[in-house]
Amino acid sequence: MSIVAAVEFAEKNKARFVEELKALLRIPSISTDPERVGDVRRAAEFVAAELTRIGMENVRLIETTSASHANGHPLVYADWLHAAPKADGAAAATVLCYGHYDVQPAEPLDEWKSPPFEPTERDGNIYARGAVDDKGQMWMHVKALESLFAADGGRLPVNVRVIVEGEEEVGGEGIAAFVREHGDVLKADVALVSDTEMFAADLPTLCVGLRGMIYTEIEARGARTDLHSGMYGGAAPNPFVALAQVIAKLKDVDGKILIPGFYDKVATPTDAELKAWKALPFDEEHYRETEVGSVALTGEAGYSVLERTWARPTVDVHGMPGGFIGAGAKTVIPAKAVAKVSMRLVPDMTPAESFAQYKAYVESLTPKGIVLEVRMIHSGDPIVVSTDNPYVKAATDAMHEVFGKETVFVRGGGSIPIVGDFVRELKIPTVMMGFGLPDDNLHAPNEKFHLANFYRGIESIVRFLSGVGA
């Protein structure tokens, strides 16, 4: 098999690859929106059809269920398991390629320069919801497989299984259950995940650690029904005020989390990691002004920005639905209000213990006249991946060929719950080889994917799979 032929095929067909990606990006597969269930399934069917077309076998949709909705969004499965044995007679390795086809909601819509589900090319980027998270990066896997098939008459240099989910943005309950109950279907030697970013443009990067997550809701209930604030204000409890009082006591003014015991099991990065992070080309002022866009950065004193975002736990508030939010005025004391609160966890914290600490503390803060309910929506474990394995070497070799630079190892501040499931249930390492950029606006208006990285990602995956096969 010629790697050169596969790379040449990808180069000749890159315009078609982008047009196919645009067709997928036009599908508003918002997994958290009940009105988009049909669109989410349509995206799954789109991916399955393409996997079938390029030569993958046993392609099928796998139905799922979850606690948040009785009928979960389907998984897409495919495999090709006919790779020739290695030169020493050992069986060929099997790579499990993972991605997700669901996307975040696109709001606020008025902040998009072009409609979120009408993919638009500008300044060397493709703009659309899901462009980089994760449709564009998942599509790199599909196109790398197509290029390898084309280069070797319908064969691959390594055994491959593909699993693509439609619930990553809502916690991944369906795929987690499938991995626990049917792990044999996904048997592999290594997993490849492209749902992370490069540390900087033109700097090949492997993510070797992720923070875990707990996503919760705090519901505050006061009166039996909404009340007129003129008639009852000063006597009736206000759930919004109660939530504000509770939230204000989760962290102090210096960013320290006040939940008792929350820091007890926070693992400190190694000296080697800290030294490597300090050597990265990071400009704090550029980060503040260009990526964050705030007048100042916040967080725990005594830790660098990279430590705070990669290796320290957090508490954040995402929204407080309830009451009256329409145009004009309505003087109402709402009967109930909800705050959506998440925590990012780091090794060696566990979601179960951390949630129990948080729940007990929040309940201890319950204001007079208020009933609080603290609910877990979804969670994921923190993870750190060892770099001492041949698959990481195959990845760094591949990216060196493409970028001409040595790969840097970083952690990510976000969470990919399935990586922990692969480690726990399948007992396999995960290579997190992503090609997004820090300014790609994932989860925000004007999400984009740099098209040069889309192409280089395809070539890197071609070379990675070939390297594993060799």
RAJOUR-V378206 format. One record per residue. N is the residue number from 1. RES is the residue in one letter. SS is DSSP state (hx for helix, st for strand, lp for the rest). PSI is psi as a letter, one per 40 degrees, with the letter a starting at -180 (none if undefined). D_FIRST is the distance of its C-alpha to the first C-alpha in Angstrom with 1 decimal. Layout:
n->N res->RES ss->SS psi->PSI d_first->D_FIRST
n->N res->RES ss->SS psi->PSI d_first->D_FIRST
This chain:
n->1 res->M ss->lp psi->h d_first->0.0
n->2 res->S ss->lp psi->h d_first->3.8
n->3 res->I ss->hx psi->d d_first->6.4
n->4 res->V ss->hx psi->d d_first->8.8
n->5 res->A ss->hx psi->d d_first->8.1
n->6 res->A ss->hx psi->d d_first->8.6
n->7 res->V ss->hx psi->d d_first->11.5
n->8 res->E ss->hx psi->d d_first->12.9
n->9 res->F ss->hx psi->d d_first->12.9
n->10 res->A ss->hx psi->d d_first->14.8
n->11 res->E ss->hx psi->d d_first->17.1
n->12 res->K ss->hx psi->d d_first->18.0
n->13 res->N ss->lp psi->e d_first->18.8
n->14 res->K ss->hx psi->d d_first->20.6
n->15 res->A ss->hx psi->d d_first->24.0
n->16 res->R ss->hx psi->d d_first->23.2
n->17 res->F ss->hx psi->d d_first->21.9
n->18 res->V ss->hx psi->d d_first->25.2
n->19 res->E ss->hx psi->d d_first->27.3
n->20 res->E ss->hx psi->d d_first->25.8
n->21 res->L ss->hx psi->d d_first->26.6
n->22 res->K ss->hx psi->d d_first->30.1
n->23 res->A ss->hx psi->d d_first->30.6
n->24 res->L ss->hx psi->d d_first->29.9
n->25 res->L ss->hx psi->d d_first->32.1
n->26 res->R ss->lp psi->e d_first->35.0
n->27 res->I ss->lp psi->h d_first->35.3
n->28 res->P ss->lp psi->g d_first->37.9
n->29 res->S ss->lp psi->g d_first->36.5
n->30 res->I ss->st psi->h d_first->39.2
n->31 res->S ss->lp psi->d d_first->39.1
n->32 res->T ss->lp psi->e d_first->42.5
n->33 res->D ss->lp psi->h d_first->44.4
n->34 res->P ss->hx psi->d d_first->45.7
n->35 res->E ss->hx psi->e d_first->46.1
n->36 res->R ss->hx psi->e d_first->42.3
n->37 res->V ss->hx psi->d d_first->41.3
n->38 res->G ss->hx psi->d d_first->40.4
n->39 res->D ss->hx psi->d d_first->38.3
n->40 res->V ss->hx psi->d d_first->36.4
n->41 res->R ss->hx psi->d d_first->35.6
n->42 res->R ss->hx psi->d d_first->34.5
n->43 res->A ss->hx psi->d d_first->32.0
n->44 res->A ss->hx psi->d d_first->30.6
n->45 res->E ss->hx psi->d d_first->30.4
n->46 res->F ss->hx psi->d d_first->28.7
n->47 res->V ss->hx psi->d d_first->25.9
n->48 res->A ss->hx psi->d d_first->25.7
n->49 res->A ss->hx psi->d d_first->25.5
n->50 res->E ss->hx psi->d d_first->22.6
n->51 res->L ss->hx psi->d d_first->20.6
n->52 res->T ss->hx psi->d d_first->21.5
n->53 res->R ss->hx psi->d d_first->20.6
n->54 res->I ss->hx psi->e d_first->17.0
n->55 res->G ss->lp psi->e d_first->16.3
n->56 res->M ss->lp psi->i d_first->17.6
n->57 res->E ss->st psi->i d_first->20.0
n->58 res->N ss->st psi->f d_first->23.5
n->59 res->V ss->st psi->h d_first->24.3
n->60 res->R ss->st psi->i d_first->27.9
n->61 res->L ss->st psi->h d_first->30.6
n->62 res->I ss->st psi->h d_first->32.4
n->63 res->E ss->lp psi->i d_first->36.0
n->64 res->T ss->lp psi->i d_first->37.5
n->65 res->T ss->lp psi->i d_first->41.0
n->66 res->S ss->lp psi->i d_first->42.4
n->67 res->A ss->lp psi->d d_first->45.8
n->68 res->S ss->lp psi->d d_first->46.0
n->69 res->H ss->lp psi->h d_first->45.5
n->70 res->A ss->lp psi->d d_first->45.8
n->71 res->N ss->lp psi->h d_first->42.8
n->72 res->G ss->lp psi->i d_first->39.9
n->73 res->H ss->lp psi->i d_first->37.0
n->74 res->P ss->lp psi->i d_first->34.0
n->75 res->L ss->st psi->i d_first->30.8
n->76 res->V ss->st psi->h d_first->27.6
n->77 res->Y ss->st psi->i d_first->25.3
n->78 res->A ss->st psi->i d_first->21.9
n->79 res->D ss->st psi->i d_first->19.3
n->80 res->W ss->st psi->h d_first->16.1
n->81 res->L ss->lp psi->f d_first->16.3
n->82 res->H ss->lp psi->f d_first->14.1
n->83 res->A ss->lp psi->i d_first->11.4
n->84 res->A ss->lp psi->i d_first->11.3
n->85 res->P ss->lp psi->i d_first->13.8
n->86 res->K ss->lp psi->i d_first->13.4
n->87 res->A ss->lp psi->d d_first->14.1
n->88 res->D ss->lp psi->e d_first->17.7
n->89 res->G ss->lp psi->e d_first->17.9
n->90 res->A ss->lp psi->i d_first->18.4
n->91 res->A ss->lp psi->i d_first->17.5
n->92 res->A ss->lp psi->i d_first->14.6
n->93 res->A ss->lp psi->i d_first->16.1
n->94 res->T ss->st psi->h d_first->17.2
n->95 res->V ss->st psi->h d_first->17.5
n->96 res->L ss->st psi->h d_first->20.5
n->97 res->C ss->st psi->h d_first->20.3
n->98 res->Y ss->st psi->i d_first->23.9
n->99 res->G ss->st psi->i d_first->25.8
n->100 res->H ss->st psi->i d_first->29.0
n->101 res->Y ss->lp psi->e d_first->30.1
n->102 res->D ss->lp psi->i d_first->33.8
n->103 res->V ss->st psi->i d_first->35.6
n->104 res->Q ss->lp psi->i d_first->38.9
n->105 res->P ss->lp psi->i d_first->42.0
n->106 res->A ss->lp psi->e d_first->42.3
n->107 res->E ss->lp psi->i d_first->46.0
n->108 res->P ss->lp psi->h d_first->47.8
n->109 res->L ss->hx psi->d d_first->46.9
n->110 res->D ss->hx psi->e d_first->49.3
n->111 res->E ss->hx psi->e d_first->47.3
n->112 res->W ss->lp psi->h d_first->44.2
n->113 res->K ss->lp psi->d d_first->44.0
n->114 res->S ss->lp psi->i d_first->42.1
n->115 res->P ss->lp psi->h d_first->42.0
n->116 res->P ss->lp psi->d d_first->39.7
n->117 res->F ss->lp psi->f d_first->38.1
n->118 res->E ss->lp psi->g d_first->37.9
n->119 res->P ss->lp psi->h d_first->34.8
n->120 res->T ss->st psi->h d_first->35.8
n->121 res->E ss->st psi->h d_first->34.0
n->122 res->R ss->st psi->h d_first->36.2
n->123 res->D ss->lp psi->f d_first->35.6
n->124 res->G ss->lp psi->e d_first->31.8
n->125 res->N ss->st psi->i d_first->32.0
n->126 res->I ss->st psi->h d_first->31.9
n->127 res->Y ss->st psi->h d_first->35.0
n->128 res->A ss->lp psi->i d_first->35.5
n->129 res->R ss->lp psi->h d_first->36.2
n->130 res->G ss->lp psi->e d_first->32.9
n->131 res->A ss->lp psi->d d_first->31.0
n->132 res->V ss->lp psi->d d_first->29.9
n->133 res->D ss->lp psi->g d_first->31.3
n->134 res->D ss->lp psi->e d_first->29.1
n->135 res->K ss->hx psi->d d_first->27.9
n->136 res->G ss->hx psi->d d_first->26.2
n->137 res->Q ss->hx psi->d d_first->24.4
n->138 res->M ss->hx psi->d d_first->23.6
n->139 res->W ss->hx psi->d d_first->22.2
n->140 res->M ss->hx psi->d d_first->19.7
n->141 res->H ss->hx psi->d d_first->18.1
n->142 res->V ss->hx psi->d d_first->18.2
n->143 res->K ss->hx psi->d d_first->16.7
n->144 res->A ss->hx psi->d d_first->13.9
n->145 res->L ss->hx psi->d d_first->13.0
n->146 res->E ss->hx psi->d d_first->13.6
n->147 res->S ss->hx psi->d d_first->11.3
n->148 res->L ss->hx psi->d d_first->8.3
n->149 res->F ss->hx psi->d d_first->9.6
n->150 res->A ss->hx psi->d d_first->10.1
n->151 res->A ss->hx psi->e d_first->6.8
n->152 res->D ss->lp psi->f d_first->5.4
n->153 res->G ss->lp psi->f d_first->9.0
n->154 res->G ss->lp psi->e d_first->10.6
n->155 res->R ss->lp psi->i d_first->8.6
n->156 res->L ss->lp psi->i d_first->8.3
n->157 res->P ss->lp psi->e d_first->7.3
n->158 res->V ss->lp psi->i d_first->11.0
n->159 res->N ss->st psi->i d_first->14.2
n->160 res->V ss->st psi->h d_first->15.9
n->161 res->R ss->st psi->i d_first->19.5
n->162 res->V ss->st psi->h d_first->21.1
n->163 res->I ss->st psi->h d_first->24.9
n->164 res->V ss->st psi->h d_first->26.6
n->165 res->E ss->st psi->i d_first->30.4
n->166 res->G ss->lp psi->f d_first->33.3
n->167 res->E ss->lp psi->e d_first->35.9
n->168 res->E ss->hx psi->d d_first->34.5
n->169 res->E ss->hx psi->e d_first->37.3
n->170 res->V ss->hx psi->f d_first->40.0
n->171 res->G ss->lp psi->e d_first->39.1
n->172 res->G ss->lp psi->f d_first->36.3
n->173 res->E ss->hx psi->d d_first->38.7
n->174 res->G ss->hx psi->d d_first->36.8
n->175 res->I ss->hx psi->d d_first->33.4
n->176 res->A ss->hx psi->d d_first->35.3
n->177 res->A ss->hx psi->d d_first->37.2
n->178 res->F ss->hx psi->d d_first->34.1
n->179 res->V ss->hx psi->d d_first->32.4
n->180 res->R ss->hx psi->d d_first->35.7
n->181 res->E ss->hx psi->d d_first->36.3
n->182 res->H ss->lp psi->f d_first->32.9
n->183 res->G ss->hx psi->d d_first->30.7
n->184 res->D ss->hx psi->d d_first->29.1
n->185 res->V ss->hx psi->d d_first->27.4
n->186 res->L ss->hx psi->e d_first->25.5
n->187 res->K ss->lp psi->h d_first->24.8
n->188 res->A ss->lp psi->i d_first->22.0
n->189 res->D ss->lp psi->d d_first->21.4
n->190 res->V ss->st psi->i d_first->21.5
n->191 res->A ss->st psi->i d_first->22.3
n->192 res->L ss->st psi->h d_first->21.1
n->193 res->V ss->st psi->h d_first->23.9
n->194 res->S ss->lp psi->g d_first->24.1
n->195 res->D ss->lp psi->f d_first->27.8
n->196 res->T ss->lp psi->a d_first->29.1
n->197 res->E ss->st psi->i d_first->29.6
n->198 res->M ss->lp psi->i d_first->29.1
n->199 res->F ss->lp psi->d d_first->32.3
n->200 res->A ss->st psi->i d_first->32.6
n->201 res->A ss->lp psi->h d_first->30.9
n->202 res->D ss->lp psi->e d_first->28.0
n->203 res->L ss->st psi->h d_first->28.3
n->204 res->P ss->lp psi->h d_first->25.2
n->205 res->T ss->st psi->h d_first->26.8
n->206 res->L ss->st psi->h d_first->26.2
n->207 res->C ss->st psi->h d_first->29.1
n->208 res->V ss->st psi->e d_first->30.2
n->209 res->G ss->st psi->i d_first->33.4
n->210 res->L ss->st psi->i d_first->35.1
n->211 res->R ss->lp psi->i d_first->38.7
n->212 res->G ss->st psi->a d_first->39.8
n->213 res->M ss->st psi->i d_first->42.1
n->214 res->I ss->st psi->h d_first->45.2
n->215 res->Y ss->st psi->h d_first->46.2
n->216 res->T ss->st psi->i d_first->49.8
n->217 res->E ss->st psi->h d_first->52.7
n->218 res->I ss->st psi->h d_first->56.4
n->219 res->E ss->st psi->h d_first->58.8
n->220 res->A ss->st psi->h d_first->62.4
n->221 res->R ss->st psi->h d_first->65.1
n->222 res->G ss->lp psi->b d_first->68.7
n->223 res->A ss->lp psi->i d_first->71.2
n->224 res->R ss->lp psi->d d_first->70.9
n->225 res->T ss->lp psi->i d_first->70.3
n->226 res->D ss->lp psi->i d_first->69.9
n->227 res->L ss->st psi->i d_first->73.1
n->228 res->H ss->st psi->h d_first->75.0
n->229 res->S ss->hx psi->d d_first->74.8
n->230 res->G ss->hx psi->d d_first->78.3
n->231 res->M ss->hx psi->d d_first->79.9
n->232 res->Y ss->hx psi->e d_first->77.8
n->233 res->G ss->lp psi->h d_first->76.4
n->234 res->G ss->lp psi->e d_first->77.7
n->235 res->A ss->lp psi->d d_first->78.1
n->236 res->A ss->lp psi->h d_first->74.8
n->237 res->P ss->lp psi->i d_first->71.7
n->238 res->N ss->lp psi->h d_first->68.9
n->239 res->P ss->hx psi->d d_first->65.4
n->240 res->F ss->hx psi->d d_first->63.7
n->241 res->V ss->hx psi->d d_first->66.1
n->242 res->A ss->hx psi->d d_first->65.4
n->243 res->L ss->hx psi->d d_first->61.6
n->244 res->A ss->hx psi->d d_first->62.2
n->245 res->Q ss->hx psi->d d_first->64.3
n->246 res->V ss->hx psi->d d_first->61.7
n->247 res->I ss->hx psi->d d_first->58.8
n->248 res->A ss->hx psi->e d_first->60.8
n->249 res->K ss->lp psi->e d_first->61.2
n->250 res->L ss->lp psi->d d_first->57.5
n->251 res->K ss->st psi->i d_first->57.0
n->252 res->D ss->lp psi->a d_first->59.5
n->253 res->V ss->lp psi->e d_first->59.7
n->254 res->D ss->lp psi->e d_first->57.5
n->255 res->G ss->lp psi->e d_first->54.6
n->256 res->K ss->lp psi->h d_first->55.2
n->257 res->I ss->st psi->h d_first->54.7
n->258 res->L ss->lp psi->e d_first->58.0
n->259 res->I ss->lp psi->h d_first->56.8
n->260 res->P ss->lp psi->h d_first->58.3
n->261 res->G ss->lp psi->e d_first->55.7
n->262 res->F ss->lp psi->d d_first->52.8
n->263 res->Y ss->lp psi->e d_first->51.7
n->264 res->D ss->lp psi->d d_first->52.5
n->265 res->K ss->lp psi->f d_first->48.9
n->266 res->V ss->lp psi->h d_first->47.0
n->267 res->A ss->lp psi->h d_first->44.7
n->268 res->T ss->lp psi->h d_first->44.8
n->269 res->P ss->lp psi->i d_first->41.5
n->270 res->T ss->lp psi->i d_first->41.0
n->271 res->D ss->hx psi->d d_first->42.4
n->272 res->A ss->hx psi->d d_first->38.9
n->273 res->E ss->hx psi->d d_first->37.8
n->274 res->L ss->hx psi->d d_first->41.0
n->275 res->K ss->hx psi->d d_first->40.5
n->276 res->A ss->hx psi->d d_first->37.0
n->277 res->W ss->hx psi->d d_first->38.2
n->278 res->K ss->hx psi->d d_first->41.0
n->279 res->A ss->lp psi->e d_first->38.6
n->280 res->L ss->lp psi->i d_first->36.8
n->281 res->P ss->lp psi->g d_first->37.7
n->282 res->F ss->lp psi->h d_first->40.1
n->283 res->D ss->lp psi->h d_first->43.1
n->284 res->E ss->hx psi->d d_first->45.4
n->285 res->E ss->hx psi->d d_first->47.5
n->286 res->H ss->hx psi->d d_first->44.6
n->287 res->Y ss->hx psi->d d_first->43.4
n->288 res->R ss->hx psi->d d_first->46.9
n->289 res->E ss->hx psi->d d_first->47.4
n->290 res->T ss->hx psi->d d_first->44.1
n->291 res->E ss->hx psi->d d_first->42.3
n->292 res->V ss->hx psi->d d_first->45.4
n->293 res->G ss->lp psi->f d_first->48.0
n->294 res->S ss->lp psi->i d_first->51.0
n->295 res->V ss->lp psi->e d_first->54.0
n->296 res->A ss->lp psi->i d_first->53.2
n->297 res->L ss->lp psi->i d_first->50.7
n->298 res->T ss->lp psi->i d_first->52.0
n->299 res->G ss->lp psi->a d_first->51.2
n->300 res->E ss->lp psi->h d_first->52.3
n->301 res->A ss->lp psi->i d_first->54.0
n->302 res->G ss->lp psi->e d_first->52.7
n->303 res->Y ss->lp psi->i d_first->48.9
n->304 res->S ss->lp psi->i d_first->46.6
n->305 res->V ss->hx psi->d d_first->44.9
n->306 res->L ss->hx psi->d d_first->41.6
n->307 res->E ss->hx psi->d d_first->43.3
n->308 res->R ss->hx psi->d d_first->45.2
n->309 res->T ss->hx psi->e d_first->42.2
n->310 res->W ss->hx psi->d d_first->39.7
n->311 res->A ss->lp psi->e d_first->41.9
n->312 res->R ss->lp psi->i d_first->45.3
n->313 res->P ss->lp psi->i d_first->46.3
n->314 res->T ss->st psi->i d_first->47.7
n->315 res->V ss->st psi->h d_first->50.0
n->316 res->D ss->st psi->i d_first->49.7
n->317 res->V ss->st psi->h d_first->51.6
n->318 res->H ss->st psi->d d_first->49.7
n->319 res->G ss->st psi->i d_first->52.4
n->320 res->M ss->lp psi->g d_first->55.9
n->321 res->P ss->lp psi->i d_first->56.3
n->322 res->G ss->st psi->i d_first->59.9
n->323 res->G ss->lp psi->a d_first->63.2
n->324 res->F ss->lp psi->h d_first->63.7
n->325 res->I ss->lp psi->e d_first->61.1
n->326 res->G ss->lp psi->i d_first->62.1
n->327 res->A ss->lp psi->i d_first->63.8
n->328 res->G ss->lp psi->a d_first->67.4
n->329 res->A ss->lp psi->i d_first->69.2
n->330 res->K ss->lp psi->h d_first->69.8
n->331 res->T ss->lp psi->g d_first->71.8
n->332 res->V ss->st psi->h d_first->70.3
n->333 res->I ss->st psi->h d_first->69.9
n->334 res->P ss->lp psi->i d_first->66.8
n->335 res->A ss->lp psi->d d_first->67.2
n->336 res->K ss->st psi->i d_first->63.7
n->337 res->A ss->st psi->i d_first->60.8
n->338 res->V ss->st psi->h d_first->57.3
n->339 res->A ss->st psi->h d_first->55.3
n->340 res->K ss->st psi->h d_first->51.6
n->341 res->V ss->st psi->h d_first->50.8
n->342 res->S ss->st psi->i d_first->47.6
n->343 res->M ss->st psi->h d_first->47.0
n->344 res->R ss->st psi->h d_first->43.9
n->345 res->L ss->st psi->i d_first->43.6
n->346 res->V ss->lp psi->i d_first->42.1
n->347 res->P ss->lp psi->h d_first->41.4
n->348 res->D ss->lp psi->f d_first->43.6
n->349 res->M ss->lp psi->i d_first->45.2
n->350 res->T ss->lp psi->i d_first->44.9
n->351 res->P ss->hx psi->d d_first->45.4
n->352 res->A ss->hx psi->d d_first->48.0
n->353 res->E ss->hx psi->d d_first->50.2
n->354 res->S ss->hx psi->d d_first->49.9
n->355 res->F ss->hx psi->d d_first->50.8
n->356 res->A ss->hx psi->d d_first->53.8
n->357 res->Q ss->hx psi->d d_first->55.0
n->358 res->Y ss->hx psi->d d_first->54.6
n->359 res->K ss->hx psi->d d_first->56.3
n->360 res->A ss->hx psi->d d_first->59.2
n->361 res->Y ss->hx psi->d d_first->59.8
n->362 res->V ss->hx psi->d d_first->59.7
n->363 res->E ss->hx psi->d d_first->62.1
n->364 res->S ss->hx psi->e d_first->64.4
n->365 res->L ss->lp psi->e d_first->64.6
n->366 res->T ss->lp psi->h d_first->65.8
n->367 res->P ss->lp psi->i d_first->68.5
n->368 res->K ss->lp psi->h d_first->71.8
n->369 res->G ss->lp psi->e d_first->71.9
n->370 res->I ss->lp psi->i d_first->68.1
n->371 res->V ss->st psi->h d_first->66.0
n->372 res->L ss->st psi->h d_first->62.4
n->373 res->E ss->st psi->h d_first->59.4
n->374 res->V ss->st psi->h d_first->56.2
n->375 res->R ss->st psi->h d_first->53.1
n->376 res->M ss->st psi->h d_first->49.5
n->377 res->I ss->st psi->d d_first->47.1
n->378 res->H ss->st psi->i d_first->43.8
n->379 res->S ss->st psi->i d_first->42.4
n->380 res->G ss->st psi->i d_first->39.4
n->381 res->D ss->lp psi->i d_first->39.1
n->382 res->P ss->lp psi->i d_first->38.3
n->383 res->I ss->st psi->i d_first->35.3
n->384 res->V ss->st psi->h d_first->34.1
n->385 res->V ss->lp psi->h d_first->30.6
n->386 res->S ss->lp psi->h d_first->30.1
n->387 res->T ss->lp psi->e d_first->27.8
n->388 res->D ss->lp psi->g d_first->27.6
n->389 res->N ss->lp psi->i d_first->24.3
n->390 res->P ss->hx psi->d d_first->20.7
n->391 res->Y ss->hx psi->d d_first->19.6
n->392 res->V ss->hx psi->d d_first->21.9
n->393 res->K ss->hx psi->d d_first->20.5
n->394 res->A ss->hx psi->d d_first->16.9
n->395 res->A ss->hx psi->d d_first->18.6
n->396 res->T ss->hx psi->d d_first->20.7
n->397 res->D ss->hx psi->d d_first->17.9
n->398 res->A ss->hx psi->d d_first->15.9
n->399 res->M ss->hx psi->d d_first->19.2
n->400 res->H ss->hx psi->d d_first->20.2
n->401 res->E ss->hx psi->d d_first->17.4
n->402 res->V ss->hx psi->d d_first->18.5
n->403 res->F ss->hx psi->d d_first->22.2
n->404 res->G ss->lp psi->f d_first->22.9
n->405 res->K ss->lp psi->i d_first->25.3
n->406 res->E ss->lp psi->i d_first->25.8
n->407 res->T ss->lp psi->i d_first->25.7
n->408 res->V ss->st psi->i d_first->29.1
n->409 res->F ss->st psi->h d_first->30.0
n->410 res->V ss->st psi->i d_first->32.6
n->411 res->R ss->st psi->i d_first->34.2
n->412 res->G ss->st psi->i d_first->34.8
n->413 res->G ss->lp psi->e d_first->38.2
n->414 res->G ss->lp psi->a d_first->37.1
n->415 res->S ss->lp psi->h d_first->36.2
n->416 res->I ss->lp psi->g d_first->33.3
n->417 res->P ss->hx psi->d d_first->34.9
n->418 res->I ss->hx psi->d d_first->31.9
n->419 res->V ss->hx psi->d d_first->30.5
n->420 res->G ss->hx psi->d d_first->33.6
n->421 res->D ss->hx psi->d d_first->33.1
n->422 res->F ss->hx psi->d d_first->29.6
n->423 res->V ss->hx psi->d d_first->31.1
n->424 res->R ss->hx psi->d d_first->34.3
n->425 res->E ss->hx psi->d d_first->33.2
n->426 res->L ss->hx psi->e d_first->29.5
n->427 res->K ss->lp psi->f d_first->29.9
n->428 res->I ss->lp psi->i d_first->26.6
n->429 res->P ss->st psi->i d_first->26.1
n->430 res->T ss->st psi->h d_first->25.2
n->431 res->V ss->st psi->h d_first->23.3
n->432 res->M ss->st psi->g d_first->25.2
n->433 res->M ss->lp psi->g d_first->23.1
n->434 res->G ss->lp psi->i d_first->25.1
n->435 res->F ss->lp psi->e d_first->25.4
n->436 res->G ss->st psi->i d_first->29.0
n->437 res->L ss->lp psi->i d_first->31.8
n->438 res->P ss->lp psi->d d_first->35.2
n->439 res->D ss->lp psi->f d_first->37.0
n->440 res->D ss->lp psi->e d_first->34.9
n->441 res->N ss->lp psi->f d_first->38.0
n->442 res->L ss->lp psi->h d_first->36.4
n->443 res->H ss->lp psi->e d_first->39.2
n->444 res->A ss->lp psi->i d_first->41.3
n->445 res->P ss->lp psi->i d_first->42.2
n->446 res->N ss->lp psi->f d_first->39.8
n->447 res->E ss->lp psi->i d_first->36.6
n->448 res->K ss->st psi->i d_first->33.8
n->449 res->F ss->st psi->h d_first->30.1
n->450 res->H ss->st psi->h d_first->29.3
n->451 res->L ss->hx psi->d d_first->26.8
n->452 res->A ss->hx psi->d d_first->25.2
n->453 res->N ss->hx psi->d d_first->24.4
n->454 res->F ss->hx psi->d d_first->23.1
n->455 res->Y ss->hx psi->d d_first->20.5
n->456 res->R ss->hx psi->d d_first->19.9
n->457 res->G ss->hx psi->d d_first->19.7
n->458 res->I ss->hx psi->d d_first->16.8
n->459 res->E ss->hx psi->d d_first->14.8
n->460 res->S ss->hx psi->d d_first->16.1
n->461 res->I ss->hx psi->d d_first->15.0
n->462 res->V ss->hx psi->d d_first->11.4
n->463 res->R ss->hx psi->d d_first->11.5
n->464 res->F ss->hx psi->d d_first->13.7
n->465 res->L ss->hx psi->d d_first->11.7
n->466 res->S ss->hx psi->d d_first->8.7
n->467 res->G ss->hx psi->d d_first->11.6
n->468 res->V ss->hx psi->d d_first->13.2
n->469 res->G ss->hx psi->d d_first->10.4
n->470 res->A ss->lp psi->none d_first->10.5
